[in-house]
Amino acid sequence: MPDSRVPRLRRFLVCEPRHFAVQYAINPWMHPDTRVDVDLAQEQWQALIRAYLAHGHTVDTVPPVPGLPDMVFAANSAVVVGGRVFGSLFHAPQRRPESLHYDLWFKTAGYEVYRPESVCEGEGDLVPTSRYVLAGTGFRTTRDAHREAQEFFGLPVISLTLVDPYFYHLDTALFVLDEHTIAYYPEAFSPGSREVLARLYPDAVLATRDDAMAFGLNSVSDGRHVFIAPRAEALAARLADHGFVPVPVDLSEFHKAGGGIKCCTQEIRS
């Protein structure tokens, strides 16, 4: 039952979507002629921040930079485990300048930042769990970056191959619910990767393609509450059956760029 699940308070890093736009195409969701309603994007983003604060979480903000429309997707900038920051090296040249601004924020806050030598897109493809780092590859982050992350964190890194371009980052196809459970869309992964996930997480919550296409797997869980896209109704119902409490937050304006709740949320794990 939900009352048996205890949330863990988190610290999140976000970036206001002041300059958010779709100005180029680097995934199947993006079309440069798409008009973004900046006011609506602001309202939706503020609703996400209010939801985090209402549930007791801490939110820090990186100042947005003109000319970097995807900087709102803070998750891609780094992955932080045990207070150690593994930075990013974006695949798309349009996004590479974002890393400098996030690195500066972390350094100003007193963190040392490791800059990867291989293409790596932060929490987009590196998803820490209680025992491993689940690591996506196939479209953005390379396997060489997986090896770098394992050497840096000293944690086992489990490489998973993504095969569907609509799920170009691991965090569009999988998220961590608590220390023991994940949710994921099996068909986003290669056959071998599906077998690995089934062995590691036999009790995982499985999502349908409709759930995944609604950005239901680009969610954030605190161990009890799951901040989730409202259109992922079937997944939300399954999560509730497993004792989690769905907290719907509509970030549909960001779906135009292939992002959602998790994309907008970097977790700082101390």
C-alpha positions in Angstrom: 0.0 0.0 0.0 1.2 3.6 -0.5 1.6 4.2 3.2 4.3 1.6 3.3 6.5 3.6 0.9 8.7 6.3 2.4 9.9 9.2 0.3 13.5 10.4 0.4 14.0 14.1 0.1 16.0 15.0 -2.9 18.0 18.0 -4.2 17.4 19.0 -7.8 19.1 21.3 -10.2 17.0 23.0 -12.9 17.2 25.7 -15.5 14.4 28.2 -16.3 13.1 27.8 -19.9 13.4 31.5 -20.7 15.1 30.8 -24.0 13.5 27.5 -24.8 12.7 26.9 -28.5 13.0 24.3 -31.2 15.7 25.7 -33.5 17.2 22.5 -34.8 16.4 18.7 -35.1 18.6 16.3 -33.1 15.9 13.7 -32.3 12.7 12.5 -34.0 10.5 14.7 -31.8 12.1 17.9 -33.0 11.0 19.9 -36.0 12.6 23.3 -36.5 9.3 24.8 -37.8 7.6 24.0 -34.5 6.3 27.0 -32.6 6.9 26.9 -28.9 4.6 28.7 -26.6 7.2 30.2 -24.3 4.6 31.5 -21.8 3.0 28.1 -21.5 6.4 26.4 -21.2 7.2 28.8 -18.3 3.9 28.0 -16.6 4.4 24.2 -17.0 8.0 24.4 -15.7 6.9 26.5 -12.7 4.2 23.9 -11.9 6.9 21.3 -11.8 9.1 23.3 -9.4 6.0 24.0 -7.2 5.3 20.2 -7.1 8.8 19.4 -6.0 8.8 22.1 -3.3 5.3 21.0 -2.1 6.7 17.5 -1.5 9.7 18.8 0.5 12.4 18.7 -2.1 15.2 21.3 -2.6 15.5 23.0 -5.9 18.6 24.9 -7.1 18.7 26.9 -10.4 21.3 27.4 -13.1 20.8 30.8 -14.9 19.6 30.3 -18.5 21.8 31.5 -21.3 20.6 33.1 -24.6 21.3 31.0 -27.6 21.1 27.7 -25.7 17.4 26.7 -26.1 17.9 23.1 -24.7 19.7 24.3 -21.5 16.4 23.7 -19.7 17.1 20.0 -20.0 19.3 20.0 -16.9 19.5 16.2 -16.6 21.8 16.0 -19.6 24.5 18.2 -18.1 26.0 15.8 -15.6 25.5 12.9 -13.2 26.2 13.3 -9.5 26.8 10.4 -7.2 28.2 10.8 -3.7 28.9 14.4 -4.3 31.1 13.6 -7.3 30.3 15.3 -10.6 30.8 13.5 -13.9 30.2 16.2 -16.5 28.9 16.0 -20.1 30.2 16.1 -23.6 27.2 16.4 -25.9 26.8 14.6 -29.2 25.3 17.5 -30.9 27.6 20.5 -31.4 24.6 22.9 -30.8 24.4 21.7 -27.2 28.1 21.5 -26.3 28.3 25.0 -24.9 25.8 24.0 -22.2 28.4 22.0 -20.4 30.5 25.0 -19.6 27.7 26.8 -17.8 26.7 23.8 -15.7 30.4 23.1 -14.9 30.7 26.7 -13.7 27.6 26.3 -11.5 29.0 23.1 -9.9 32.5 24.6 -9.4 31.1 27.7 -7.9 29.1 25.5 -5.5 32.3 23.8 -4.4 32.3 20.7 -6.5 35.1 19.3 -8.6 33.9 18.4 -12.1 35.2 15.6 -14.2 35.0 16.3 -18.0 34.6 13.1 -20.0 36.7 12.4 -23.0 33.9 10.5 -24.7 30.5 11.6 -25.7 28.3 11.5 -22.6 25.0 13.2 -21.9 24.8 13.0 -18.2 21.7 11.6 -16.5 20.1 11.3 -19.9 22.0 8.1 -20.3 23.6 7.4 -16.9 21.0 6.4 -14.4 22.3 5.6 -10.9 20.6 2.9 -8.8 21.4 1.6 -5.4 23.8 -0.9 -6.7 24.8 0.1 -10.3 24.8 2.8 -12.8 22.5 1.8 -15.7 24.0 3.3 -18.8 22.4 3.8 -22.2 24.1 3.8 -25.6 23.1 3.5 -29.2 22.2 7.1 -30.1 24.1 9.5 -27.8 26.4 8.4 -25.0 29.2 6.0 -26.1 30.4 2.8 -24.4 33.7 4.5 -23.9 31.9 6.9 -21.6 30.4 4.0 -19.7 34.0 2.8 -19.0 35.0 6.3 -17.9 32.0 6.5 -15.5 32.9 3.2 -14.0 36.5 4.3 -13.4 35.3 7.6 -12.0 32.6 6.4 -9.6 34.0 2.9 -8.8 30.5 1.5 -9.3 29.5 -1.3 -11.7 28.2 0.2 -14.9 25.6 -1.9 -16.8 25.6 -1.0 -20.5 22.2 -1.1 -22.2 21.7 -0.7 -25.9 18.8 1.5 -27.1 17.3 0.6 -30.5 14.3 3.0 -31.0 15.3 6.5 -32.0 12.2 7.9 -30.2 13.9 6.8 -27.0 17.3 8.2 -27.8 18.2 8.6 -24.1 17.9 6.0 -21.4 15.8 8.4 -19.3 13.1 8.3 -21.9 12.8 4.5 -21.7 13.5 3.8 -18.0 13.5 5.4 -14.6 14.2 4.3 -11.0 11.3 4.0 -8.6 13.1 3.2 -5.4 16.2 1.3 -4.2 14.9 -2.0 -5.6 12.5 -1.2 -8.5 12.6 0.4 -11.9 10.0 1.0 -14.6 10.9 0.6 -18.3 9.7 0.0 -21.8 11.2 -3.3 -22.9 11.0 -2.7 -26.7 13.2 0.4 -26.5 16.1 -2.0 -25.8 18.1 -4.6 -27.8 17.2 -8.3 -27.0 20.3 -8.8 -24.9 19.6 -5.6 -22.9 16.1 -6.7 -22.3 17.4 -10.0 -20.8 19.8 -8.1 -18.6 17.0 -5.9 -17.2 14.7 -8.9 -16.7 17.5 -10.6 -14.7 18.4 -7.6 -12.6 14.8 -6.4 -12.0 12.4 -9.3 -12.2 9.8 -7.2 -10.4 10.1 -4.1 -12.6 7.0 -2.2 -13.7 6.7 -2.6 -17.4 5.4 0.2 -19.6 3.7 0.0 -23.0 4.7 2.0 -26.1 1.8 4.4 -25.5 3.1 5.0 -21.9 6.6 5.7 -23.3 5.4 7.9 -26.2 3.5 10.0 -23.6 6.8 10.5 -21.8 5.6 8.4 -18.9 9.1 7.0 -18.4 10.7 10.4 -18.3 9.6 10.6 -14.7 11.1 11.4 -11.3 10.4 9.3 -8.2 11.3 10.1 -4.6 10.5 6.5 -3.5 6.9 7.2 -2.9 5.7 10.0 -5.2 6.2 9.7 -8.9 6.1 13.0 -10.9 4.7 11.8 -14.2 3.2 13.0 -17.4 -0.6 13.1 -17.2 -1.1 11.3 -20.5 0.6 8.2 -19.2 -2.6 7.0 -17.5 -2.0 3.3 -17.8 1.5 3.5 -16.3 0.3 5.7 -13.5 -2.4 3.1 -12.7 0.2 0.3 -12.6 2.4 2.4 -10.3 -0.5 3.0 -8.0 -1.1 -0.7 -7.9 2.5 -1.1 -6.7 2.0 1.4 -3.9 3.4 4.5 -5.5 1.6 7.8 -5.6 1.5 9.4 -9.1 1.8 13.2 -9.1 0.8 14.3 -12.6 2.7 17.3 -14.0 2.0 18.4 -17.6 5.2 19.3 -19.5 3.7 18.8 -22.9 5.3 21.9 -24.4 8.7 20.4 -23.8 7.7 17.2 -25.6 8.2 19.2 -28.8 11.9 19.0 -28.2 11.8 15.4 -27.0 12.0 16.2 -23.3 9.9 15.9 -20.2 10.0 15.9 -16.4 13.2 14.0 -15.9 15.0 15.8 -18.7 14.3 19.1 -16.9 15.6 17.7 -13.6 19.2 17.0 -12.5 19.5 15.2 -9.2 22.4 16.2 -6.9 23.2 13.1 -4.8 25.4 13.9 -1.9 
